[in-house]
Amino acid sequence: MIKSDYLIIGSGIAGLSLALKASKSGSVSLITKKKLFDSATGKAQGGIACVTDKSDSFEAHARDTMVSGAGLCNEKMVEKMVAEGPERIRELISLGVEFTKKNNSDSEFELALEGGHGKRRILHAGDITGNEIERVLIKNVKKNRNIDVYEDHTAIDLILDEDIVCRGVYILSNKNNNTEIFEAKVTVLACGGAGRTYLYTSNPDVATGDGIAMAYRAGANIANMEFVQFHPTCLCSSNANSFLISEAVRGEGAVLKLKNGESFVEKYSPQKELAPRDIVARAIDSELKSSGENFVYLDITAKSKDFLIKRFPNIYAKCFEYGIDISKDMIPVVPAAHFFCGGVAIDENGRTTIKNLYAAGETACSGVHGANRLASNSLLEGIVYAERIYEDSLQFLRKEYSEIDVEPVNNAQSLANEPAVFARKREEVRQLAWDYLGISRSDERLLKAQGRIGILKTEIEQYFKNASFSMDGIELRNIAFVAEMIVRSAIQRKESRGLHFNTDYPFMLPDAKNTIINIK
């Protein structure tokens, strides 16, 4: 049994930021499924939305956030997040994060514009903002003596005592195949999202909804899982693995076009390419279904090669690697599952409905994203809630807790643990989610999905019980639970709002309500 004051699952911006803060007051165990750098944060291109310019205001940022959220944002939470943003940005800078500055300026940031924003307010580090933030946070974590990092460790399930207080997590050591018990006074789920539930996604391989699924199985409330954001522009290439073409490219003037060279987004929104992501993704989806094509094009050829290499060096280089010179060639793109606005329901301090259990980042549903996340608000949410959780959790460090009576689970090898079986079931879940739980839904599709997911989940749970633990098996089980949560939430919502579009209910109800589910 490994004991610490804090147990943090996940190494994205929320988990790493919280680990650094928590280390000032107690011991920290930081668990990550692969290596520290394997997170969605490291892949984030665009940046962090934050009010830093005198011509901007908290009110304007909050208004843009709530407009994108389609009436479902928690206004109080949005206002607090926006107001607390500048201080959290200053903390990142003090740790060593270098955001891009304007030419010949030592103090003024070069601010980007993205869809849904009425102002340029996106701080960025070239087009690898997440990479820069992750690099700096990891550097600081590695030199912190109060933080013990456990790479290649996969969380299995939460440990609850008889009073339904979270006391830790069962963990699998991927390398030696042993199960271990991590006990802590405070447990934080910062495991990222669940994009790998879908066949096509911009997410890294680790995004299998582990935190959401563990909390769901433990009985926590889960909110708004029907709201899955599909990024409109993922590079469509048989050789490219989930490479995102940042929304900032459209912010700099890129135009979406059909195969014949015609633009089309203006038919769906007067904001054209800078409309919120749900509108742009549905526009592309509609055109693809009408034409039968597999992708549309993103055209940024109006910009000079020098500009593109300077502003988007990573995107330019990656596309060039696949034979696309974006200064001359249009980029083939397709929507892909990108971000979950729903997740483990938390309050303003990051608390879940299970005592001593917190959630942050994409694992959580804080209410700030509503029915559709405003571009570049996710990294902001991660650092804001890291601070809130830290401040709120200090009260639990002073408490004394009884010993928990648990033993590591026997992980003897079993013939039932066949990688090929898990691989087939995994693809079946992902294909089903893509076909029935995608950008456009209907009651018929949802009911079919519910029936099939129920059968699949039962089969997977049986395999899981009879097999020795493996990361593949744990991830398969989790995406099956996530698919079930999406279906349950989507069936409850008898309207179309934000990211959830049901062809049987193409209208928005006057009263905006959250969808809350739990396993009970």
N, C-alpha and C positions, 0 to 999 in steps of 0.2 A: 504494500500500500504506500503510495506516494502522497504526502500531505503538503498543503500550502495554504496560504490565506486566500489567494485568488487562483482560479482555474479558468483560463481563457482558451476557447476553442476557435482557432482561425487566425490567419496572419495577414489579413488585409489592413486597410487604413484604420478601421475601427478597433480590431484586435491589437495591433501593434501600438496604436496611440494609447489605448487603455492600459496596456502592459507597462508602458513607460510611466504613466501617471500612478498606477497602482503600486509600482515598485518603490515609491516614496513612502508608503505606509505599511507594506507587508511583503511577504514572499509571493512570487508569481510563477505558476507553471503555465507555459504557453505551448499549446498543442497544435501541430499542423500536419495535414494528411500526407503531404509530400515535403517539399522544401519551403523555407520561409517565403521565397519569392513567388511561389505558385498561388496566385490569387487573382481575382478580377481587377483589383486595384492596379496591379502591375501592368495590365493591358489597357488601362484607361488612357485614351488619347486626348480627349477634349480639354478637361481641366476642372476647376472648382469655381462655381458661381458664388460671387461674394461682392458686396457693395464696397468699392474702394475709391471710386471716382466721385468728385464733388458734384457732378451733374446727375448722379444717380441717387437713389434713396432706398431705405429699408421698405418704405411703403410700396415703391414701384416693384422691387424684387418680390415682396410678398404677394402683390397683386398678380404678377406674371405666374407665380407658383400656383396660386389658387385658380386662375383661369385654366391653366393646363390640367389641374386636378379635377376639373369638371364638376365642381360643387361638392366634392367629397373630402377636401382637405380639412384638417383640424386647424382652424384659423389661429387659435392661440399658439399651437405648436409651431406653425409656420412662422409667425411673427417672432417667436423666441429664437428659432433656428437662424433666421436671417439676421437678427440683432446680435447674436453671439458669434456669428461667423468671423468678423474681422479679428477678434481676439484669438480665435483658434488658428487663423491664418498666420498671425504674428508668431504664434508658438511654432508652427511648422518652419517658418523662416528662421527662427532662433535655433532650431535643431539643425538647420543647414540646407533646407529646400531652396532651390534657386528658380524662381519664376522668371519667365522672359520679360525683359524690360524694353521700353521704347528705345529707339535708336538715340544714342548720345545722352541717355538719361541714367542716372544712378538710383533714382527713387521711383520714377513713374513706370507702372506696369503696362505692358502691351496687352490690352484687353480684347478678347475675342467675342464674336456674336454667334449665338446658336438659336435654333428654332424655339419659338415661344417667348424669347426674351425681347423686351422693348428697348434694351440698352446693351452696349458692350460692357459685360461685367464678368467675363470668364477669364480667370487667371490661368495661365498655362505655362508649361515648360516645353516649348516647341510643340511637337505633336506626340510627345511621350511623357505627359504629365504624371500619370500614375507610376510609371517606371521611376521617375525622379523621386517622387514621394516615398515609394516603397524602398528604394535604395537608401535614402536617408534614415527612415525609421528603422530599418533592419540594422544599419550601422550602429545606431544608438542602442538598440536592444541587445546586440551582441556584446557590447562592452559594459552592460549593466549587470552587476553581480547579484542583484536580487531577482533576476529573471532567469529561470531554467527553461531552455528551449528543447522541445521534444519533436524533432522532425520525423517523418515517416511513421506517425502514430495516427490511427483512425478511431474516432469516437464511435461507440456502438449504441449505447443507451444511457439515459440519465439514471442516477441512483437517488431514490426518494426514501426517506425514513417513514416511520409509522404516522408521523404528523404531517405528511406530504410536504416536507421541506427538502429541497434539493441539497444533497450532500456531496455530490461529485458525479463522476462518469466512469462507465466501463470503457476501457480503451484497448485497442489491438495494436501491438507493436508489429508493424508490417514486416520488418526484417527478420525477427526471430519467431514470428507467428505466435507469440504469447499474449494472453489477455492480462491486463493490469487494472488495478483500481486506483483512480486519482481522486482523493478526497480534498475538499476545500470548503471554506466558510462562504465564499462567494463564487458562483459559477456563471460564466458569461458565454453565450452562444454568439459568436461573430464569424460564422462559417460561410458567409456569402450566400449566393442565390442558388437557383435550381434550373438554370438554362439547359443543362444536359438531360432534362426530362424530355426535351424536344429533339427531333432529328436534325434540325438545322438551328445552330445557335452561334452567337459571337463569344460565348463563355468558354473559359478554360475547362479542361477535363475534370477538375476537382469540383465543379459547380453542380452537385447532385442533391442539393437541398437537405444536407445532413442535419443541420441545426433545427430546421422547421419540422422535419420528420421525427426527430428525437423528442422535441417538445410536444408534438401532437400525440405521440404514443404515450407520453407521460401524463397527458390530460390537460395540457395548457390550452388556452383559447388561441385560435388562429383566425386572422382577419383578412378579408378581401383577396383571397387567392385566385379569384377569377381575373384579376387585373395583371396580365402578363404583357409587358412591353416588348414589342417586336421592333428592333432597330431597322429602319428602312433600308440601310445601305451596307450590306455585308458583301465583300468581294465574292463574286460567283466564278469559281474556277475549280476544276477537278483536282488541281494541285494545291490549292490554298486551304488551309485548315482554320476556319473560323476567323478570318482576318477582317476587322472592322474598318470601314471607311468613315472617319469621324464626321459628325454633324457639322463640325467647324468648316469642312470643305464646302458645304452648302452655304454656311455663313459668309464665306468669301466669294460667293457668286456662282457656284456650280449649279447646273440645271439638269433635272431629270428628263430623259428623253426615251421615246420608243425606238424600236429597231429602224423605223423609217426616218428618224431624226426629229420627229415632232415632240414638243414639250406637252405635258398633260396635267401637271398638278394644279394648274390654274382652274381646271374644271371642278376641282374638289374644294379649293380654299383660296380666298383672295390673298392669303399670306404666301401662297405658292410654296416654294421649297423650304420656307422658314415657318411653316405651319407646325403645330405640335406633332410629335412622332406618330401618334395613333392615326392621325389624319393622313399623313404622308404614307405610312405603311399600308393603310387600307386602300389608298389611291393606287399604289403599285400592285397590291394583291388583286384589285378589281381589274386593272389593265391586263395583268398576266392571265387571269381567268378568261377574259374576253378574247385575248389573242392566241392563247395556247403556248405562248413563249415561256422560257424558263427564267428570263431575267430582263431587266430594263437597263438603261445606260445612265451614268452620271457624267456630265460633260463639264470639265473645268479648263478646257483648252483655250478659253478666252484669256486666261492668265499666262504670264510669261514663265518660261522654264526657270529662270532665276528666282522669281517670286515663289514658285511651287517648291523648289528645292530648299529655299530658306524657311518657308512657313510650314511645310509638311515633309520634312526630310525622311521620316520613317515611312510614311505612306508612299512617297515617290519611289523610294528604294525598293519597298516590298512589291509594288505593282510592276516596277521595272524587272524585278526578279522573275515575274510571271509573263514577261514579254509585253507589258503595257507601259508606254511612255505617256503619262497623264497630261503632259504638255501638248501632245499630238493626238492621243487616242482617248476615246471615251471608255469609261470604266464599267464593265458589266457588274451589276449589283442585284441583290435579292434581299427581301426582309428576312430576319432571323431572330429567334427568341433571344432577348437581351437582358431584361431586368424585371424582377418581381416586385410590384408595388405592395403586394400583400406579404404576410409572413406571421411570425409569432407576435401576437398583440402585446404591446407594451404601453406603459403610462409615460408621463412627461419625464420621468427619471430612468426610463429603460427597464422598469420592473415588468416581468411577466405575471401571469396569474398563479404561478407556483412560487412559493416563498424561497428567497435566496437565489433565485434564478433570474438573470438578466439576459436581454438580447439586444444586439446592435447591428447597424449596417443593413445589408440586404436581407439578412435573416429575419429582421424585425419589421413589424408594421407600426410605425410611430404616428401615422396620420398626416405626415408632412407631404406625401406624394399624392394622396387622394386616389383618383381613378386613373391618373396618368402622370408620371414623374416629369417635371421640367428638367430639361437637359442640364447636366453638370451639377445638379443638386445632391447627387448621391454621395460624392466624396465629402461634401459639406456636412451632410447628415451624419456620416461616420465619425467625423472628428468632434462634432457638437455633442453627440450622445456619449462618446467616450468620456468626455468631461463630466456630463451629468451622472453617468453611472458611477464614476469614481467618487464624486461628492456624496452621492446617496448611499453608497455601499460601505462607507467608513463606519457606520453604526453597527454593522454586522461583525466587524473585526473584534469588537470588545466583548462579544457574547461567548459563553462557554457551551460546547455541544457534547452530547454523550457519544460514546463510541458507536460506530455503525457496524452491524453484524452482517457483513457480506464477505464472500470469498470470490477470488478470480474464477471465471468460468473455464471449465475444462475445454481445451481446444485441440483435442486429439484429432488426428487426420481421419477423414471419412471418404469413402468411395463416392458419396453423393456430391462431393465438391468438385464438379467437373467444370473447368473454365468455359468449355464450349456451350454448356447448358446456360450458364449465366449470360454469356454473350448473346445467345439467341433471344433469351427473354428480355434482355436489355434493349435490343433493337426493336422488339415487338412493342414494348412500352413506348419507346420514343416515336415510332412510326404512328402508333395509335394517337399519341398526344398531338403530333403534327397534323394528322388527318382530321381529327374531331375537336381538338381544343385549341385551334389556331386563331388566326386573325379574325375570321368570320365563323360564327357558330349558329346552331339552330337547335330547337328542342329535340328533334329527331336524332341529330348527331350526338348531343349530350347524353341522351338516354342510352343510345348504343354504346357510347364510351363507358358509361357507368356500369352497364352489364358486363362488358368485356374486361374492364379494369378490376371489377370485383373477382372475376374468375382468375385473372392473372395474379392478383395480389395473394389470393389463397394458395395458388401453386407456388409462388415465390416464397411465401412464409413457410411452406412445408419444406422446400429445398433448404431454406435458411436454418430451420430447426435441426435438420438431419446432417448438415454439412459443418465442417470446421469453419471458423470465421476466416474471412479473407476480405480485402478491401473491395474486390469486385462484387462479392456477395452483399456486403453492407451497402454499397452504393446502389445496387440493383433494388434491394429492399426499399431504400429511401426514395428513389424516383417513382416507385410504384405507389408509395404513400402520398407523394406530392401530387401525382396524377389524380389520385382519389380526392385529395383536397380541392384541386382545381375544379373537378366535376361537381362535387358537392356544393361549392360556392357558386359556380356558374348556373346551376339549376335553380338555385334560390333567387337569383337576380332576374326579375321579370321586366327588364328594360335594357336599353343600350346606353352605356355611359362610359366615357373615356375609352379605355383599352378593351372593354368588354362589349362586343357587337354581336347581337343575336338577331338574325333575320326575321324571327317571329315576333320580336318586340323592337322595331326600329325607331323607338321613341325614348325620351328620357322622362322619367316620372318627376313630379314636382318636388317630392321630398327625397333628399339624398340620405341613404342609410348604409351603414357598414354591414358587411356580411360576416357574422361570427360563427365559427364551427368549433367543435372539439370532438374527441373520439368517443365520448360517453353517449 
